[in-house]
């Protein structure tokens, strides 16, 4: 029994050491370029033609304000709203604004040919835009943007996206801007609720802001090196000619049927030899989800969508357009849910074995010092805290310099717990994936009443 326990301890220590080395190297590769990024000069949006697509399903609570804001901030842009068979007044609100504004357009979808996912809704808008373009239009000078129904673009967003190093360069085909949580500083996200619930809600909102303004930009900055920048569902900008290259005669449009249609689009652009870029010089704001149940629904959809996209791995491995570094990065991204399943199943078991050895009998305690016995346990905890807890201070340094260091440390510890809670999300996504449940579930807005 002693020899067996020693083998387990040695193997556990070796595994933790390997994970620690890989994690530190990966963090350094992400953090250093992220911290060194600096703003660059914007371009001139007037040199391009802009079409902003806004897919909607029961968005009457927010679509009116979004349209007014877009038309007031970007008067030269066309706004195309896709009503995906809404049950509320979404279509009526858009139609009312369309009557007095020729740059507001409405694409109406009806059941049973609706509510098949965000990708299908975007394809309907894409076909409508292409059908009305003047014959002399150069598709490379037309930009298709995708915005959530509650999205708020920065006033300089189009100018920045048109910068000489972004879409002002003909070699760049797509741009993803930074995403921020607009309710990140709200003290009472749940009006009428008690202090504890508001504390939890406020923490969830801040964790999402850390995720989108620190972790995702760091990953995207690294992807800029491998030329594998991914697109998000909010704040993506793509040249029309790049979308046309993906729109074969057998498809209804450039977006495919995955639950993660944004990442899938970016993947197909990379496979087609197109270049995407990421910028932190401008942003789009969206509301964070302060309710754990709705956050679980949203992240389950994202995780399952990534699982669906693993079907493209063969095409990635066979591609002659992708460099080896790009193939490695895409493979890592697509296999992440499966890695998470393995880690969430194996790491608790190894931790229990290490704990069992650490608090073992008197014979084992006499044969090995307590420092050796507790190294795997402490290493596991340190690995989790350092790997994810570092994002709190990094977020403060790059995004919230006015916050105190103690608050930044607290954010980091909370973020480590936040990431740890993703394990049940991945298992839930796997269950849906195995059962073939691929229905696209819309996430309820904060301002909407919960469905009974």
Secondary structure as UniProt FT lines:
FT   HELIX           2..36
FT   HELIX           45..47
FT   STRAND          49..56
FT   TURN            60..62
FT   HELIX           63..73
FT   TURN            75..76
FT   STRAND          78..84
FT   HELIX           90..99
FT   TURN            102..103
FT   STRAND          104..109
FT   TURN            111..112
FT   HELIX           118..132
FT   TURN            135..136
FT   HELIX           139..141
FT   STRAND          142..146
FT   TURN            149..150
FT   STRAND          152..153
FT   TURN            155..156
FT   HELIX           157..161
FT   TURN            164..168
FT   TURN            170..171
FT   STRAND          174..181
FT   TURN            182..185
FT   TURN            191..192
FT   HELIX           195..210
FT   HELIX           211..215
FT   HELIX           216..226
FT   STRAND          236..239
FT   HELIX           240..246
FT   TURN            249..250
FT   TURN            259..260
FT   HELIX           261..271
FT   TURN            272..273
FT   STRAND          276..286
FT   HELIX           292..309
FT   HELIX           310..312
FT   HELIX           313..318
FT   HELIX           324..358
FT   HELIX           362..367
FT   HELIX           370..398
FT   TURN            401..402
FT   HELIX           405..420
FT   HELIX           422..435
FT   TURN            446..447
//
